Amino acid sequence: MSDKKQRHYIEMFRRLLKLYFARPADCETLVTQSYDRISSGYDESWTNHMRGLTESMINRLAPPAGSKCIDLTCGTGYASELLARRTGGEVIGVDSSGGMLEKARENCGDSCRFVNSDVLDFLRQKEKASCDIITCCWGLGYTKPMSVIREISRVLKPGGKTAVIDNSIFSLREILSCSFLTFAESPEKLENLMRFKFLTGPGMLGFFFRISGLTKIYSDQGRKTYYAGSGKEAIEKLTATGAAAGFEYACRPEDREEIYARFAELIEEKYKSKGKIPITHRYLAGIAVK
């Protein structure tokens, strides 16, 4: 490692420590702003890519007819609508993004009711043992996972079930390494440290289920890859899917163009092969019963 690169890394870690111990960024608000911005194209860029995994989990969950359901981090309502079709019962979708909920209402019509709220705040207002089915698709890592799962357990009726599917902390690790290297070259331009809480895998999810009084009945993990033709296209796809939610706020607006350009260059240098850049989402899933 060259002396220059070593100095960059030292400065980067100093910057990370400073931001970590300083007043933290309001990650939840920044993520909500990101999802509001991409809501109009989210179904085309993300839901269509991952719908098979979501649908497979709902099928395995097998919610009984007439079930009272809550779909946390519901986004544009894909899982909410699946639950409504399967059960014919009451389905409430909950999300902090007003833009995503606007699309959810367009997609689902009157089959579901949608609530604009932080999911943990919403659960805390629900009565104990008042719900049959609670799902959380592709958003647990943006919440406080342990607290959310404890509240899910409290709100579920005896015999009720919950299903979770989400990106793991190792999702997009190749792309994230390029993000780190980008800011390592200009540590002073890192403005906000995004503190997400994605889980390591199904074992960690199962542990959270167990200590919350839930019994795991299914777990899974896997990966799904799509491709971009350039670093610029890769960043566009990442921001359009919500996978990089909040990233645009990591630096100041006036530095964004420069940071994105260097980020794109590094992605191409490290991962472009045969004209393609792989973008790999690694996910975890689990179902538990009360």
C-alpha positions as CSV (number, residue, x, y, z in Angstrom):
1,M,0.0,0.0,0.0
2,S,1.4,3.4,-1.0
3,D,2.0,6.1,1.7
4,K,-0.6,8.3,0.0
5,K,-3.3,5.6,0.0
6,Q,-2.4,4.8,3.7
7,R,-2.9,8.4,4.6
8,H,-6.2,8.4,2.8
9,Y,-7.4,5.4,4.8
10,I,-6.2,6.9,8.1
11,E,-8.1,10.2,7.4
12,M,-11.1,8.2,6.3
13,F,-11.3,6.2,9.6
14,R,-10.8,9.5,11.5
15,R,-13.7,11.0,9.6
16,L,-15.9,7.9,10.3
17,L,-15.1,8.0,14.0
18,K,-15.9,11.7,14.1
19,L,-19.2,11.3,12.4
20,Y,-20.0,8.2,14.5
21,F,-19.5,10.0,17.8
22,A,-21.0,13.2,16.6
23,R,-24.8,13.8,16.5
24,P,-26.0,11.1,14.2
25,A,-27.7,11.9,10.9
26,D,-31.5,11.4,10.9
27,C,-31.2,8.3,8.7
28,E,-34.9,7.5,8.8
29,T,-35.8,10.9,7.5
30,L,-33.2,10.7,4.7
31,V,-34.3,7.3,3.7
32,T,-37.9,8.4,3.6
33,Q,-36.9,11.3,1.4
34,S,-35.1,8.9,-1.0
35,Y,-38.1,6.7,-1.3
36,D,-40.4,9.6,-1.8
37,R,-38.2,10.7,-4.7
38,I,-38.1,7.2,-6.4
39,S,-41.7,6.2,-5.7
40,S,-43.0,6.7,-9.2
41,G,-40.6,4.3,-10.8
42,Y,-40.1,1.9,-7.9
43,D,-42.3,-0.9,-9.2
44,E,-40.5,-1.1,-12.5
45,S,-37.0,-1.0,-11.0
46,W,-37.4,-3.0,-7.8
47,T,-40.8,-4.7,-7.3
48,N,-40.6,-6.4,-10.7
49,H,-37.1,-7.6,-10.0
50,M,-37.9,-9.1,-6.5
51,R,-41.6,-9.9,-6.8
52,G,-41.0,-13.6,-7.2
53,L,-39.2,-13.8,-3.8
54,T,-41.9,-11.8,-2.1
55,E,-44.7,-13.8,-3.6
56,S,-42.9,-17.1,-2.8
57,M,-42.7,-16.0,0.9
58,I,-46.4,-15.0,1.0
59,N,-47.3,-18.4,-0.5
60,R,-45.2,-20.2,2.1
61,L,-46.8,-18.1,4.9
62,A,-50.2,-19.4,3.7
63,P,-52.3,-16.7,5.5
64,P,-55.8,-18.2,6.3
65,A,-58.9,-16.7,4.8
66,G,-60.4,-13.8,6.8
67,S,-57.0,-13.0,8.5
68,K,-56.5,-9.6,9.9
69,C,-53.1,-8.5,8.4
70,I,-50.5,-5.8,8.8
71,D,-47.9,-5.2,6.1
72,L,-45.0,-3.2,7.6
73,T,-42.7,-1.2,5.3
74,C,-45.3,-1.9,2.6
75,G,-43.8,0.4,0.0
76,T,-46.0,0.5,-3.1
77,G,-48.2,-2.2,-1.7
78,Y,-47.2,-5.4,-3.6
79,A,-47.2,-7.7,-0.5
80,S,-50.3,-5.9,0.9
81,E,-52.2,-6.7,-2.3
82,L,-51.0,-10.4,-2.2
83,L,-52.3,-10.6,1.4
84,A,-55.6,-9.1,0.5
85,R,-56.1,-11.5,-2.4
86,R,-55.1,-14.5,-0.3
87,T,-57.2,-13.7,2.7
88,G,-60.1,-11.4,1.7
89,G,-59.6,-9.9,5.2
90,E,-58.5,-6.6,6.5
91,V,-55.1,-5.5,5.3
92,I,-53.3,-2.4,6.7
93,G,-50.1,-1.3,4.9
94,V,-47.7,0.9,6.9
95,D,-44.8,3.0,5.5
96,S,-43.1,6.2,6.4
97,S,-42.9,7.4,2.8
98,G,-45.9,9.3,1.6
99,G,-44.8,8.9,-2.0
100,M,-44.7,5.2,-1.8
101,L,-48.1,5.1,-0.2
102,E,-49.5,7.2,-3.0
103,K,-48.5,4.5,-5.4
104,A,-49.8,1.8,-3.1
105,R,-53.2,3.3,-3.1
106,E,-53.1,3.5,-6.9
107,N,-52.0,-0.1,-7.1
108,C,-54.4,-1.6,-4.6
109,G,-57.5,0.5,-4.7
110,D,-59.9,-0.3,-1.9
111,S,-58.5,-3.8,-1.2
112,C,-56.2,-2.4,1.5
113,R,-55.9,0.5,3.9
114,F,-52.6,2.4,4.1
115,V,-51.1,4.4,7.0
116,N,-48.3,6.9,6.8
117,S,-46.3,6.2,9.9
118,D,-43.1,4.9,11.4
119,V,-43.7,1.2,11.7
120,L,-42.5,0.9,15.3
121,D,-44.7,3.8,16.4
122,F,-47.7,2.2,14.6
123,L,-47.1,-1.2,16.2
124,R,-46.9,0.4,19.7
125,Q,-50.3,1.8,19.3
126,K,-51.9,-1.6,18.5
127,E,-53.6,-3.7,21.1
128,K,-52.0,-6.8,22.3
129,A,-52.9,-10.0,20.5
130,S,-55.0,-8.2,17.9
131,C,-53.6,-9.4,14.5
132,D,-53.3,-12.7,12.7
133,I,-50.6,-12.0,10.2
134,I,-47.8,-9.4,10.1
135,T,-45.3,-9.1,7.2
136,C,-42.3,-6.9,6.7
137,C,-40.8,-7.0,3.2
138,W,-37.5,-5.2,2.2
139,G,-37.5,-2.6,4.9
140,L,-36.6,-4.1,8.3
141,G,-33.0,-2.9,8.2
142,Y,-34.2,0.7,8.0
143,T,-36.0,0.3,11.3
144,K,-35.0,-0.9,14.8
145,P,-35.2,-4.6,14.0
146,M,-35.2,-6.0,17.5
147,S,-37.8,-3.6,18.8
148,V,-40.0,-4.1,15.7
149,I,-39.9,-7.9,16.1
150,R,-40.7,-7.6,19.8
151,E,-43.7,-5.5,19.0
152,I,-44.8,-7.9,16.2
153,S,-44.8,-10.7,18.8
154,R,-46.9,-8.6,21.2
155,V,-49.5,-7.7,18.6
156,L,-49.8,-11.2,17.1
157,K,-52.6,-13.4,18.3
158,P,-51.6,-16.8,19.7
159,G,-51.1,-18.9,16.5
160,G,-50.6,-15.8,14.4
161,K,-47.6,-15.7,12.0
162,T,-45.1,-13.2,10.8
163,A,-42.9,-13.3,7.7
164,V,-39.8,-11.2,7.1
165,I,-37.7,-10.8,3.9
166,D,-34.9,-8.2,3.6
167,N,-31.5,-7.5,2.3
168,S,-28.7,-8.7,4.5
169,I,-25.9,-6.6,5.7
170,F,-23.7,-8.3,3.0
171,S,-26.0,-7.2,0.2
172,L,-24.2,-5.2,-2.4
173,R,-20.9,-5.6,-0.6
174,E,-18.9,-5.1,-3.8
175,I,-20.7,-1.8,-4.6
176,L,-20.3,-0.7,-0.9
177,S,-16.6,-1.3,-1.0
178,C,-16.4,1.1,-4.0
179,S,-18.4,3.6,-2.0
180,F,-15.9,3.4,0.8
181,L,-13.0,3.8,-1.6
182,T,-14.6,6.8,-3.2
183,F,-14.9,8.7,0.1
184,A,-11.5,7.4,1.3
185,E,-10.0,9.6,-1.5
186,S,-11.8,12.7,-0.2
187,P,-12.8,11.9,3.5
188,E,-13.7,15.6,4.1
189,K,-16.6,15.2,1.7
190,L,-18.3,12.5,3.7
191,E,-21.1,14.5,5.4
192,N,-23.5,12.0,6.9
193,L,-22.8,8.4,8.2
194,M,-25.9,6.3,7.4
195,R,-26.5,3.9,10.3
196,F,-28.7,1.1,9.0
197,K,-29.4,-2.1,10.9
198,F,-29.5,-4.8,8.3
199,L,-29.2,-8.3,9.8
200,T,-26.3,-10.7,9.1
201,G,-28.5,-13.6,8.0
202,P,-31.4,-15.9,8.8
203,G,-29.7,-17.1,12.0
204,M,-29.8,-13.6,13.4
205,L,-33.4,-13.2,12.4
206,G,-34.2,-16.5,14.0
207,F,-32.5,-15.4,17.2
208,F,-34.6,-12.2,17.3
209,F,-37.7,-14.4,16.7
210,R,-36.8,-16.7,19.6
211,I,-36.0,-14.0,22.2
212,S,-39.2,-12.2,21.3
213,G,-41.4,-15.3,22.1
214,L,-41.8,-16.5,18.5
215,T,-41.1,-19.9,17.1
216,K,-39.3,-20.0,13.7
217,I,-40.9,-22.4,11.2
218,Y,-39.0,-21.4,8.1
219,S,-35.8,-19.6,7.1
220,D,-33.9,-19.0,3.9
221,Q,-31.2,-16.9,2.3
222,G,-30.0,-16.4,-1.2
223,R,-28.9,-13.9,-3.8
224,K,-30.2,-12.3,-6.9
225,T,-28.1,-10.5,-9.5
226,Y,-28.9,-8.0,-12.3
227,Y,-26.5,-6.2,-14.5
228,A,-25.5,-2.7,-15.6
229,G,-23.6,-1.6,-18.6
230,S,-21.6,1.1,-16.9
231,G,-20.8,2.5,-13.5
232,K,-23.1,5.4,-14.1
233,E,-26.0,3.0,-15.0
234,A,-25.2,0.9,-11.9
235,I,-25.6,4.0,-9.7
236,E,-28.8,5.0,-11.5
237,K,-30.2,1.5,-10.9
238,L,-29.1,1.5,-7.2
239,T,-30.7,4.8,-6.5
240,A,-33.9,3.9,-8.5
241,T,-34.4,0.7,-6.5
242,G,-34.0,2.2,-3.1
243,A,-31.0,-0.1,-2.5
244,A,-28.8,3.0,-2.1
245,A,-31.5,4.9,-0.1
246,G,-29.9,7.8,1.7
247,F,-26.6,7.5,-0.2
248,E,-27.3,10.8,-2.0
249,Y,-27.2,12.5,1.4
250,A,-23.8,11.1,2.4
251,C,-22.1,14.1,0.9
252,R,-23.0,17.8,0.4
253,P,-25.2,18.5,-2.7
254,E,-22.4,20.6,-4.3
255,D,-20.0,17.6,-4.1
256,R,-22.5,15.0,-5.4
257,E,-21.6,15.1,-9.1
258,E,-17.9,14.7,-8.4
259,I,-18.5,11.9,-5.8
260,Y,-20.9,10.0,-8.2
261,A,-18.5,10.3,-11.1
262,R,-15.6,8.8,-9.1
263,F,-17.9,6.2,-7.6
264,A,-18.9,5.1,-11.2
265,E,-15.2,5.0,-12.2
266,L,-14.3,2.7,-9.4
267,I,-17.2,0.4,-10.0
268,E,-16.1,0.0,-13.6
269,E,-12.4,-0.5,-12.7
270,K,-13.1,-3.2,-10.1
271,Y,-16.2,-5.1,-11.4
272,K,-16.9,-4.5,-15.0
273,S,-16.3,-7.8,-17.0
274,K,-17.3,-8.5,-20.6
275,G,-19.2,-5.2,-20.8
276,K,-21.3,-5.9,-17.7
277,I,-21.3,-4.9,-14.0
278,P,-23.0,-7.4,-11.7
279,I,-25.2,-6.0,-8.9
280,T,-25.9,-8.7,-6.4
281,H,-28.6,-8.4,-3.7
282,R,-28.1,-10.9,-0.8
283,Y,-31.2,-11.5,1.2
284,L,-32.6,-13.3,4.2
285,A,-36.1,-14.5,5.0
286,G,-37.9,-16.1,7.9
287,I,-41.4,-17.1,9.1
288,A,-42.4,-17.5,12.7
289,V,-45.5,-18.4,14.7
290,K,-46.7,-16.9,18.0
